[in-house]
Amino acid sequence: MHTVLLVCSANVDRSKTAEDFFAEQYSKIRFLSAGTNEAICRQEGTNFIDQEILDTADLVLVMEDKHRSWINSHLNTKDKRIEVLNIPDRFRYYSMELIEILQQKCASFL
C-alpha cells in the first residue's frame, strides 16, 4: 500500500486534518501525519516526525518550506520525495477552507 506522510509544525491542525480527511477519501492509500516541533507535539500528544515515520512514507507532503528544511537537516532523506504545499499556519482543524485548499494542492499527488 502506498503511504503518504503529511507534515506541519505541531500535527494539530493542518497535517492532522489532511490525514483524517484523505484517509476517508482514499482507501487504497495509507496516510500518516506528524509535526516538526517536538516540544509542541509532546505537549499536544501528537506525532513528532522521526526517522521511523519518515522511512514508512513513499511521499512526504509538507505544509511549508520550513518543514522540508527541518526534515532535510535532521533526518536521512535519501531517495525521499518531499513536496511543499505552501499552506500557511492559519487554519483550524478540519475547517472547510483548509479542506478545500488541501484538495486543490494535493490532487496531483494522490
Protein Blocks (a to p, Z undefined) as FASTA:
>chain_A
ZZdddddfkommmmmmmmmmmmmmmmmbccddddfblklmmmnopacddfklmmmpmbdc
dfbfklmmmmmmmpccehiacddehiacfbcehiaklmmmmmmmmmmmZZ
